[in-house]
Amino acid sequence: MDTLDFSQTPVNRWLGLRLVRRSPSEAVVQQELRPEFLQEAGVVQGGLLTALADTAAVYVIWPDLGASRTMTGTNVAMQFLSAARVEEGALTATATPLRVGRRVAVCESSVHQGARLVCKGTFTFLITERA
């Protein structure tokens, strides 16, 4: 899959995600917020923040795997540091690889709303040959 496929991925379209830039050392994904993303306390629901961070982590690795390989998430650890609010504008997730091996990749992803850090996550992926 190349980076042009980003907008063709159904969940990316549904969540309103936009790939801002991507290289083997960084992926940046932006998301405009909608009222439907809020949980009971009026802030963006944590699972949606995780989905944004995960998508950035996937796209720092996925486009460079090649047609014969695929990847599956095996672990995620999120730290929620500040509430994200619709009225404060778009969210931006920036992912960087910590290690990319033949079988395992680990990435770190930070989500900001403006200059404020909202959350950070570490994502682990198993890399395998396609069947």
Residue pairs with C-beta under 8 A, 6 or more apart in sequence:
1 62
1 63
2 63
3 19
3 22
3 59
3 63
6 12
6 17
6 19
6 59
7 13
7 18
7 19
11 17
11 51
12 55
15 31
15 48
15 51
15 52
15 55
16 31
16 32
16 34
17 29
17 30
17 31
17 52
17 55
18 29
18 30
18 31
19 27
19 28
19 29
19 59
20 28
20 29
20 30
20 92
21 27
21 28
22 28
22 59
22 60
22 63
24 60
24 64
24 97
25 60
25 96
25 97
26 60
26 94
26 95
26 96
27 56
27 57
27 59
27 60
27 94
27 95
28 56
28 92
28 93
28 94
28 95
29 52
29 55
29 56
29 59
29 92
29 93
29 95
30 90
30 91
30 92
30 93
31 52
31 90
31 91
31 92
31 93
32 90
33 44
33 84
33 85
33 86
33 89
33 90
33 91
34 86
35 86
37 44
37 45
37 48
37 86
38 44
38 45
38 86
39 45
39 46
41 83
42 85
43 83
43 84
43 85
44 83
44 84
44 85
44 86
44 91
46 78
46 80
46 119
49 78
49 80
49 84
49 91
49 111
49 118
49 119
50 76
50 78
50 119
50 121
52 91
52 93
52 111
53 78
53 93
53 95
53 109
53 110
53 111
53 119
53 120
53 121
53 123
54 73
54 76
54 109
54 121
54 123
55 93
56 93
56 94
56 95
56 109
57 95
57 107
57 108
57 109
57 121
57 123
57 125
58 71
58 73
58 123
58 125
59 95
60 95
60 96
60 97
60 107
61 71
61 97
61 100
61 105
61 107
61 125
61 127
62 71
65 71
65 127
67 130
68 129
68 130
69 127
69 128
69 129
69 130
70 127
70 128
70 129
70 130
71 105
71 125
71 126
71 127
71 128
72 125
72 126
72 128
73 123
73 124
73 125
73 126
74 124
74 125
74 126
75 122
75 123
75 124
76 121
76 122
76 123
76 124
77 121
77 122
78 119
78 120
78 121
79 119
79 120
79 121
80 118
80 119
81 117
81 118
81 119
81 120
82 113
82 116
82 117
82 118
82 119
83 118
84 91
84 111
84 113
84 118
85 113
88 113
88 114
88 116
89 113
89 114
90 113
91 111
91 112
91 113
91 118
92 111
92 112
92 113
93 109
93 110
93 111
93 112
94 109
94 110
94 112
95 107
95 108
95 109
95 110
95 123
96 107
96 108
96 109
97 105
97 106
97 107
98 106
98 107
98 108
98 122
99 105
99 106
100 106
101 127
102 127
103 126
103 127
103 128
104 124
104 125
104 126
104 127
105 124
105 125
105 127
106 122
106 123
106 124
106 125
107 122
107 123
107 125
108 120
108 121
108 122
108 123
109 120
109 121
109 122
109 123
110 117
110 119
110 120
111 117
111 118
111 119
111 120
111 121
112 118
